[in-house]
Amino acid sequence: MKCVRDLVSWSSVVTCYVENGRPGEGLEMLPWMVSEGIVPDSVTMLGIAEAGDKVGCLRVVRSVHGYVIRKEMAGDASVRNSLIVMYSQCGYLRGAKGVFESVADQSTACWTSMISSCNQNGRFEEAIDAFKKMQESEVEVNEVTMISVLCCCARLGCLKEGKSVHCFILRREMDGADLDLGPALMHFYSACWKISSCEKILCLIGNSTVVSWNTLIPIYALEGLNEEAMVLFACMLEKGLMLDSFSLCMYAGSIRFGQQIHGHVTKRGFVDEFVQNSLMDMYSKCGFVDLAYTIFEKMKEKSMVTWNCYFEKGKWIHHKLIVSGLQKDLYIDTSLVDMYAKCGDLKTAQGVFNSKSKKSVVSWSAMIAAYGIHGQITFATTLFSKMVESHIKPNEVTFINILSACRHVGSVEEGKFYFNSMRDYDM
């Protein structure tokens, strides 16, 4: 039985790609879909627009916009708002304004999208002006609108304007204790260093959300009010509010407070990568590089973010290793090659590799991987040949690295060659 791919199926596939962090492949569905005679509707275009938003490529956004106009979909409010957001993500505010101004009946969502676009592109004064025009047009505001405006006031440090916005919220009988509005107000007052106002809002919100507590505790820590921060932290725990990974990462304002949080992390079993990277960053910035490196060494899987946290102090650690004589260790040298390569410093990685008088298969494999990461396929293949000439037998990791290097630059024939040569090594 032949499988029929209808409009719903195509829309679902596009959405799946976007939700799984593969927006580029989601965008590729549009021409393929059209070639099969399927005409996208507004729901499909929302998925395409979201993919374009995540890719952030102006050429792609213009292409999607052109298709929307040709197919006369510009009348759909959701599609228009998505186009505004897409242009904003590309940093092309002029395009976002063009879509906004072409709309005859500008709704709450349309105004809010435009205000948010100005906000995201650092045009805070323009965002506030847009909010004033929105009021003049007598279009109703919502919580999302007010959060964007409060953010602008916070960025500008405009206490007077922010207080006016707060009063506006109260006059409209919008819930100041709202799970989103409350923290937004706290963020604004904290940006203007009005800690007493933050405390009042926290009392109003109570123990409804972790986010509100997360806004005030770092302010105390950054101001050196560690005791006050810990009292608030303990009070938070007493209310039964459990910290998640993101919450824990906000409290690295001082080493003393940070160490107490580290202890809490250990007791509660928060050992995911996000928390560990934040702890590494905290210890590095406070000058405790040894502690940062200890956390780094204990991590079983290290992502690019992890390596970049370590790289801020990486050269300092490298110097320390040289002074202590530990650089002669093959495993440490290999780790240094890996670190420098993944952090973009291929020249230093090569220098570390060349300085080694004795090179193991692990060392050769690490350097091949380094060239592969940077798309230097010629250097990678040359190094592989030198390795074999040095009577070092490549292992599974070596072949994975050289095949990965071939894939990275699209060298299909060379990839086939190395794949077939695996037989020579009984793999």
C-alpha positions in Angstrom: 0.0 0.0 0.0 1.4 3.4 -1.0 2.0 5.8 1.8 0.4 9.2 1.1 2.2 12.2 2.6 -0.5 14.8 3.1 -0.2 18.4 4.5 -0.6 17.3 8.1 2.3 14.8 7.7 4.6 17.4 6.2 3.7 20.0 8.9 4.4 17.4 11.6 7.9 16.6 10.2 8.8 20.3 10.0 7.8 20.7 13.7 9.7 17.6 14.7 12.9 18.9 13.1 12.5 22.3 14.9 11.7 20.8 18.3 14.8 18.5 18.0 17.2 21.3 17.3 17.5 20.7 13.6 15.9 23.8 12.1 18.0 23.8 9.0 16.6 20.4 7.9 13.1 21.7 8.8 13.6 24.5 6.3 14.7 22.0 3.6 11.2 20.5 3.8 9.5 23.5 2.1 10.9 23.2 -1.4 10.7 19.4 -1.2 7.1 19.6 -0.1 6.2 22.1 -2.9 7.9 19.9 -5.5 5.4 17.1 -4.5 2.5 19.4 -5.2 1.6 20.0 -1.6 0.6 23.6 -0.8 1.6 24.7 2.7 -1.0 26.4 4.9 -0.5 28.9 7.6 0.1 26.2 10.2 3.0 24.7 8.1 4.4 28.2 7.5 4.4 28.8 11.3 6.7 25.8 11.6 8.9 27.0 8.7 9.0 30.5 10.3 10.1 29.0 13.6 12.9 27.1 11.8 14.0 30.3 10.1 13.9 32.1 13.5 16.3 29.6 14.9 18.6 29.5 11.9 18.8 33.3 12.0 19.8 33.6 8.3 18.5 36.8 6.6 18.5 35.2 3.1 16.3 32.3 4.4 14.0 34.8 6.2 13.6 36.8 3.0 12.9 33.7 1.0 10.2 32.6 3.5 8.7 36.1 3.5 8.6 36.1 -0.3 6.8 32.8 -0.4 4.2 34.1 2.2 3.5 37.1 0.0 3.2 35.1 -3.2 0.8 32.6 -1.6 -1.2 35.5 -0.1 -0.6 34.2 3.5 0.4 37.7 4.8 -3.1 38.2 6.1 -2.7 35.5 8.8 -1.8 37.3 12.0 0.3 34.4 13.4 2.4 34.2 10.3 3.0 38.0 10.3 4.1 38.0 13.9 6.4 35.1 13.1 8.0 37.1 10.3 8.6 40.0 12.7 10.4 37.7 15.1 12.4 36.1 12.3 13.7 39.4 11.1 14.5 40.4 14.6 16.5 37.2 15.2 18.6 38.1 12.1 19.3 41.6 13.6 17.4 43.1 10.7 15.1 45.4 12.5 14.2 47.3 9.4 12.6 44.2 7.9 10.7 43.6 11.1 9.4 47.2 11.0 8.4 46.7 7.4 6.2 43.8 8.2 4.8 45.6 11.2 3.9 48.7 9.3 2.2 46.8 6.5 -0.4 45.5 8.9 -3.6 47.5 8.9 -5.1 46.0 12.1 -2.2 45.8 14.5 -3.2 43.5 17.3 -1.8 43.1 20.8 0.4 40.2 19.6 1.7 42.3 16.7 2.7 45.3 18.9 4.2 43.0 21.5 6.3 41.3 18.8 7.6 44.6 17.6 8.4 45.9 21.1 10.2 42.6 21.8 12.2 42.9 18.5 13.4 46.4 19.4 14.3 45.1 22.9 16.3 42.1 21.6 18.3 44.3 19.2 19.3 46.8 21.9 17.0 49.5 20.7 15.5 50.1 24.1 14.3 53.7 23.5 12.5 52.6 20.3 10.8 49.8 22.3 9.5 52.3 24.9 8.4 54.7 22.1 6.5 51.8 20.5 4.8 51.0 23.8 3.7 54.6 24.0 2.2 54.5 20.5 0.6 51.2 21.4 -1.2 53.0 24.3 -2.3 55.8 21.9 -3.8 53.3 19.5 -5.8 51.9 22.5 -4.8 48.3 21.8 -4.9 46.2 25.0 -1.6 45.2 26.5 -0.8 41.9 28.1 1.7 40.4 30.6 4.2 39.7 27.8 4.1 43.3 26.6 4.8 44.6 30.1 7.7 42.2 30.7 9.4 43.4 27.5 8.9 47.1 28.5 10.2 46.4 32.0 13.2 44.8 30.5 13.9 47.9 28.5 13.6 50.1 31.5 16.0 47.8 33.4 18.6 47.9 30.5 18.4 51.7 30.4 18.4 52.1 34.2 15.3 54.4 33.9 13.9 54.3 37.4 11.2 57.0 36.7 9.9 55.3 33.6 10.0 51.9 35.2 8.0 53.1 38.2 5.4 54.5 35.7 5.2 51.1 34.1 4.7 49.6 37.5 1.9 52.0 38.2 0.4 51.2 34.8 0.3 47.6 35.8 -1.5 48.4 39.0 -4.0 50.7 37.3 -4.9 48.0 34.8 -5.3 45.6 37.7 -2.7 43.2 36.2 -1.5 40.7 38.8 1.8 42.0 40.1 2.3 38.7 41.8 2.0 36.9 38.4 4.6 34.2 38.0 6.3 36.1 35.2 5.4 39.8 36.0 6.7 39.6 39.6 10.2 38.5 38.7 10.3 41.0 35.8 9.5 43.8 38.3 12.2 42.5 40.7 14.7 42.4 37.8 13.9 46.0 37.0 14.3 47.2 40.6 17.4 45.2 41.0 18.9 46.8 37.9 18.2 50.2 39.5 19.7 48.9 42.9 16.4 49.3 44.7 16.8 46.2 46.9 14.0 47.2 49.3 11.5 47.3 46.4 12.7 43.8 45.4 12.1 42.5 48.9 8.6 44.0 48.9 7.7 42.2 45.7 9.2 39.0 46.9 7.0 39.2 50.0 4.0 39.8 47.7 4.9 36.8 45.5 5.7 34.6 48.5 6.8 31.0 47.8 5.1 30.7 44.5 8.1 30.3 42.2 11.9 29.7 42.4 12.5 32.4 39.8 11.6 35.3 42.1 14.1 34.0 44.7 16.7 33.7 42.1 16.4 37.3 41.3 17.2 38.6 44.8 19.7 36.2 46.2 22.4 36.9 43.5 22.0 40.7 44.2 22.9 40.1 47.9 25.9 37.9 46.9 27.2 40.4 44.4 26.9 43.2 47.0 28.9 41.1 49.5 25.9 40.6 51.7 26.7 36.9 52.0 24.9 36.4 55.3 21.7 37.9 54.0 22.0 35.8 50.9 22.4 32.6 52.9 19.5 33.5 55.2 17.3 34.0 52.2 18.7 30.8 50.6 17.9 28.8 53.8 14.4 30.4 54.0 13.8 29.3 50.4 14.7 25.7 51.2 12.5 25.8 54.3 9.6 26.7 52.1 10.1 23.5 50.2 11.4 25.1 47.0 14.0 22.9 45.4 16.7 24.4 43.3 17.2 23.2 39.8 20.4 23.3 37.7 19.7 26.8 36.4 19.0 28.2 39.8 22.3 26.9 41.3 24.3 28.6 38.5 23.1 32.1 39.4 24.9 32.2 42.8 28.5 32.5 41.9 28.9 36.0 43.1 31.6 35.3 45.7 33.9 32.4 46.5 32.5 31.9 50.1 28.9 31.8 48.9 29.9 29.8 45.9 31.6 27.1 48.1 28.4 26.9 50.2 26.4 26.3 47.1 28.9 23.8 45.9 28.4 21.9 49.1 24.6 22.0 48.5 25.1 20.7 45.0 27.1 17.8 46.2 24.5 16.8 48.9 21.6 17.2 46.5 23.3 15.2 43.7 23.2 18.0 41.1 26.0 16.7 38.9 24.9 17.6 35.4 27.1 19.3 32.9 25.4 22.7 33.2 26.1 22.9 37.0 29.6 21.6 36.7 30.5 24.2 34.0 29.1 27.0 36.2 31.2 25.8 39.2 34.3 25.7 37.0 33.6 29.2 35.8 33.1 30.4 39.3 36.3 29.0 40.7 38.3 30.2 37.7 37.0 33.8 38.1 37.7 33.7 41.8 41.3 32.6 41.2 40.9 29.0 42.4 42.0 27.4 39.2 43.1 24.1 40.9 39.5 23.5 42.1 38.2 24.3 38.6 40.6 21.8 37.1 39.6 19.2 39.7 36.0 19.4 38.6 37.1 19.3 35.0 39.1 16.2 35.4 36.2 14.4 37.1 33.8 15.1 34.3 33.3 11.9 32.2 31.9 13.7 29.2 33.2 17.2 28.2 31.2 19.3 25.7 32.5 22.4 23.8 31.0 24.6 26.6 33.1 22.7 29.1 36.3 23.2 27.2 35.6 26.9 26.7 35.0 27.3 30.5 38.4 25.6 31.1 40.1 27.7 28.3 39.8 31.0 30.2 42.5 29.7 32.5 43.8 27.0 30.3 47.1 28.7 29.4 47.7 29.5 33.1 47.2 25.8 33.9 49.5 24.8 31.1 52.2 27.1 32.5 51.7 25.5 35.9 52.1 22.1 34.4 55.4 23.0 32.8 56.8 24.5 36.0 55.8 21.4 38.0 57.2 19.0 35.4 53.8 17.3 34.8 53.7 18.2 31.2 55.9 15.2 30.4 53.0 13.0 31.2 51.6 11.6 27.9 48.0 11.8 29.1 48.3 15.4 30.2 49.9 16.4 27.0 47.2 14.7 25.0 44.6 16.5 27.1 46.3 19.8 26.3 46.3 19.1 22.6 42.6 18.3 22.8 41.8 21.4 24.8 43.6 23.9 22.6 42.1 22.3 19.4 38.5 22.4 20.7 39.0 26.0 21.9 40.1 27.1 18.4 43.9 27.4 19.0 45.2 24.9 16.5 48.7 26.4 16.4 49.3 25.9 20.1 47.8 22.4 19.9 50.3 21.6 17.1 53.1 23.1 19.2 52.3 20.8 22.2 52.1 17.8 19.9 55.4 18.6 18.2 57.2 19.2 21.5 56.6 15.5 22.6 59.6 13.3 22.0 57.6 10.2 22.6 54.1 10.0 21.0 51.6 7.2 21.7 48.7 6.2 19.5 46.5 8.4 21.7 48.7 11.4 21.0 48.6 10.8 17.2 44.8 10.3 17.3 44.2 13.5 19.3 46.2 15.6 16.8 44.4 14.0 13.8 41.1 14.9 15.5 42.4 18.4 16.0 43.1 18.9 12.3 39.7 17.3 11.5 37.8 19.7 13.8 39.4 22.7 11.9 38.7 21.2 8.5 42.5 20.7 7.7 42.0 17.4 5.9 45.4 17.5 4.1 47.2 17.9 7.4 45.1 15.1 9.0 45.8 12.6 6.2 49.5 13.5 6.1 49.7 13.0 9.9 48.0 9.6 9.6 50.6 8.5 7.0 53.5 9.7 9.3 52.0 7.8 12.1 52.0 4.6 10.1 55.6 5.3 8.9 56.6 5.7 12.6 55.3 2.1 13.1 52.5 3.2 15.3 49.4 1.0 14.7 46.2 3.0 14.4 43.3 1.9 16.6 39.5 2.3 16.5 39.7 5.9 17.8 42.3 6.8 15.1 40.0 5.6 12.4 37.0 7.4 13.9 39.0 10.6 13.9 40.3 10.4 10.4 36.8 9.4 9.0 35.3 12.2 10.9 37.9 14.6 9.4 36.9 13.3 5.9 33.2 13.8 6.7 33.8 17.3 8.0 35.0 18.5 4.6 33.0 16.1 2.4 36.0 14.1 1.2 34.0 11.0 0.2 36.8 9.2 -1.8 39.3 9.6 1.0 36.8 8.5 3.5 36.2 5.3 1.4 39.9 4.7 1.3 40.3 4.9 5.1 37.2 2.8 5.6 38.6 0.1 3.4 42.0 0.2 5.0 40.5 -0.7 8.3 40.6 -4.3 7.1 44.4 -4.1 7.0 44.3 -3.7 10.8 41.7 -6.4 11.4 38.9 -4.0 12.2 
